[in-house]
């Protein structure tokens, strides 16, 4: 059962599709929630139109959609979905990336209903087209800024905070991956670490000298007595309450040190440290993009390939700022 979306209010066919995503494709809980929420919004849009409402917002939040059956889904048309995506753009001001996700959820649903299970006669949105979102280059810290960030670490939790930042900047961990680390995930015999990523997929990361030194320094100071529970005893990183450290505590810690080096309010975040690690590995480490994909735990190569554009973008920027770039021919 999904934690914050009442699936009892959704049609059985939708719940069946969500369960199929969970089992057959091993989607994460967050992805399942997003897909269920996107489909729910579409169904509310369709029902509100049939009831001659101006907006799905006129339906109660707990409006029961469970009565919608095969006949309903069989009558959905491509025009219905295009109208829904137009509503998302114009009325809800959802950006292209958000509309693409909703289209993906609906594509998956109708493919499941028509092709996999044959609950409906055909896939009404097989020809659906959605404008792709513009891929922007990831924001990242320079090598100098990364060193400044590490040097800014101070205070009672210095060893812990330095270790966390070191792992972010050297290994490209996601926030969820870092807070879920256990002491048993570290193998000091061969200096490796097991990381549990999206969809509970595990990957092994080799720890460089900086990471090994930082982890050892932290473990010498990590509390061993008075821990809150069994989970705390397993956890690598602890909060001041002697519990497994949470995401918010890590975010606040990172923001504190970003502010210390003058990078607060400039759209830098914990996730940007992951971008930083990837960029530094690609630019300075002579890392092949396929290897980088494995280090970061990306499912698709296209997600990793964005880092290959960074140097090209910098070259383009440098040439455009040449003082002679605005000169015009005289002939």
N, C-alpha and C positions, 0 to 999 in steps of 0.2 A: 504494500500500500504506500502510495506516495505521501510524503509528510505534510505538505501544505495545500494540496489540491484534492477536494473531495471527489474521488473517482466514482462514488455511488451516484453522482449526479450526471455522469457521462453515459452515453450509450454503450451497451455491451460490446458492440463491434469495435468501438474506439479503445475500450479497455483491453480487448483481445489483441489489437494491434500494438498497443503500448507494451503488453506482456511479451509479445513476439520480439519487439525491439530489445527488451531486457534479456531474454533468453538466447535468441538466435544471433543477435548482433552484439550482445554484451555492452549495451549503451550504459553510460553512467546514470546515476539517479538524477543528477542535475539536468542531463539531456532529456531524460524521460519526462521530467516535470515541464521542461520548456515545450516539448512537442505536445504534451497533453494540454497545456495552457493555450498554445497557438490554435490547436484544433477546436478547443472549447470556444475561443473567440470567434472563429469562423462559424460554428454552429449557432452561437448567439446572434451573429449577424444575420444568418439565414432565417432563423426563427423570428427575429424582430421585423424583418421585411414582410414575412407572411402575416404577421399580426399588425401590419401597417404602422409600426413605430418608426420614428425618425432615426433612432440610434439603438444599438444593443444596450446602451447604458440605461435605457428605460426598463429593461428587465431586471428583476431582483438579482443580487449577487448570487443567491443560492437557488436560482432558477433551475429546475430539474429538466435535464436534457435526455434522461435515460430512456424516454419513450421513442426516440428516433430509431427507426429500423431500416432494414434493407431497402424498402420502398423509397424512403427519404433519400438515401445515398444514391440510389439508382436514378433519381431525378435531378441530381446536381449536374450543372452544365459548366462548360468552360467559362461562359459569360458570368456565371455566379462567382466563380473564383476570381476572375479579373475585377469584378465589381468590388469584391471583398478587399483585394489588394489596393484598389483605388481608394477605398474608404480608409485603409490603414495609412496610406500616404497623405491624403488630404485632410481627413478628420482627426486622426490620431497622431499625425506628424511623425510616423515611424520611418526611420531612415532606410536606405536601400538594403543594408545588411540585415536589418530586422525583418524586412519584407521577404528577403531571400530565405531566411530561416522559416518563416511561416509557409512560404511556397514549398520548401523542402519537406516540411511536416505533412502538408496536404498531398504532395506527390507520393510520399511513402505510404500514407493511409490508403489512397485510392489504388495504388499499385497492389497493395496487400489485399484489398477487398476484391479487386477484379482479377488479377493475374495469379496470385498465390492461393486464394481461397475460393474464388469464383462465386462470391456472395452477390456481386452485381454484374450486369451484362458486359460492361466495357469500362475502360478508364477514361472518364470525361476530360481529364486534364493532361492527357499524354502530350499534347502540343502546347502546354503552358510555357510562356516565355516571360522571364522576369529580368529586368535590367540589373546587371551585376554591379556590386558596390565597388567604388574606387579603392584600390589597395594603396594605403599610405605606408611610407617607410616607418619602421618602428623607431620610437624615440629611445635613446640609450645614452649612457654616460661614456665619456671619453676615458681613455686609459688613465690620464692624469686625474680626472674627477673620481674615478674608482679608487685610486690610491688615496686621494683626499678623504673619501668617505670612510675608508678603513682607518685612517689616521685620526679621524674625528671621534672614534669610539672611546668612551671614558665612563667612569662611574662604577657603582657597586656591581653591575652585571656586565662588566667590560669583557670578560672572557667569553661569556655566552653570546653577547651581541656581536663580538668580533667573529666568532665561529659561524654564527648565522649568516652574517654578511659575506664571509669568505665562501661559504657553500653556495649562496645565491650567485655570487660573481664568478665563481670558478666552475660550477656544475650546471648552472642554468635551471635550477629547480623551480617548480611552481610552488606557490604559497602552501597549497594543500599538501603537496608532497613533503615539504619541509616539516610542517607541524605534525605529520603522521610518522616521522622517523622514530624508530626504536633503537636502543643501544645495540640490540642483536642484529640490526641491519648493517652494522659496521664490521668488516672483517679486516683486522689489523695484520693478519698473516700475509695477505696479498694486497692490502690497501685498496679495497673495493667497498662499495656501498650498494645495497639493494634499495631501489626507490619504487614505490607503488604509485603509478600514475593514473591517468583517466581510464575508466573501465576496469579498475583493479589490475591493470597490466603492470607486471614487474619488469624492471630493466636494471642492469648492473652498470654502475658508473665507477670508473677508476679514479681514485683520489690522488691528487698531486701533492707535492710536499707541503704546500701552504695549507691545504685542507687537513692533512694528517697532523701537522703541528698545532693547528687551531683546535681540532677535536680533542687532542691529548691535553692541551692546556685547559680547555673547558672541563673535561672529565675530572681533572684534578680538583676542580672547585665545585663541581656539580654536587648538590646535596644528596645524601644517601639515607639519612634518617628523617623521620617525621613526614614522610611523603603521604599525600592525601589518599591514594588508593593503588590498586594493582596496576592500573593504566599509567599512573605517574612513575611507578617503579620501572616500567618498561620504557617509558618515553626518553628520548635523547634530550630534548630541550624542555626545561621546566620554567614555570612562571614563578613569581615571588611568593605565590600561595602554595608552592610545592605541588602544583598540578601540571599536567601536560600543557605546554604553552598553546594559546589559542591564536587564531588568525588575526584577530583585532589587536592583540598585544604586539604581535610581530609587525603589523602595519604601522602602529603608533611608534614603535622603536625605529623603524626605517625612516619614517617621516621626520623624526627628531634629528637624526643624523644628516638627512638631506637638507634640513633647515640649517643645520650647523655649518654646512659648506655652501650655503647660499642658493640651494636648488629647490627650495620650497615654492609652491605656487607656480611652478613651471611644468606642470603636467607630468612630473616624475612620480613613480609609484613602485610598489614592491615588484609588480610584474615587469617594470622597465629594467629591473636588475637582471631578470631572465634574458631580456633582449640584449642587455649589455654583455652578459656572458657569451651569448651566441655570436654577437658582433666581434668581440675581442678574439674569440677562437677562430672565426673565419678570417679576420683581417690580419691577425698577428701569429696565428698558430698553424697556418697552412693546412687547415682542416678541410677535407673534401666534404661537399654538401651532403653526401649520403651518410658519412660518419656523423656529421652534425645532426642529422635527422635522428639517428639512433641515440645520441647523447641527450637530446632534448625530449625524446619520446613522442615525436610527431607521428601521427598515423599516416599522413599524406606528405609526399615530397614537396608538393606545391606550397605547403605551409612553411617549409624550411627555406625554399628558394628565394623568399623575399630578402634574405640576408645577402644574397649574391648581387643584389641591385645596389647595395649601399655604396660600394666603392665607385660604381659607375655614376651614381648620383653626385657623389662628391667631386668627381672629375668634371662632370658637366657644370656643377656650381662654380668650380675654380675657373674654368674657361670663360664662363659668362661674366665673371667679375674681373677679367683682365681689363686694365685701364684703356686698352685700345679697342674694346669690344663694341663701342658706340661710334667708332669712326666710319665714315661713309666714303665710297669711291668718288673720285672727282671726274671720272670719265663716263 
